């Protein structure tokens, strides 16, 4: 399946994308009111560049650089005893919104999952992110699950 348009191409992230990915990832953090430290940026980048790490990334690349990214994580699904996928992060630059970039990135993740055993693709978004929800409602089934979160300090 072709996940590109005349205006952009979807491809796996590569080493040369660090600077532009970081700009987009920081903007993603601002959107969700999160300030990513240099240690977080370095840590996530190392994961993305490690071929054996379960998190993979794709980018949308245009004539003037990166337009967006998606991070996909593989995990085993206890409800099916099979493969599952979690779209950890999806972000497009404001100037790329409404041009099919997010849909093309999700399609690339679907294609990757299909080539690697299928399974269920899941993701979450902020309750206030109605723009994203409108797109997601056209691509997938909204669930009734409620998410909880708790920070756990490292044991000494």
Protein Blocks (a to p, Z undefined) as FASTA:
>chain_A
ZZbdfkbccddddfklmmmmmmmmmmmmmmnopacdfklmmmmmmmmmmmkbcbdcdddd
dfkocfbdcdddddddfklopacdddfbacddfklgonlmmmmmmmmmmmmmmmnogaad
dddddfklmmlmmmmmmmmccdfbdcddddddddZZ
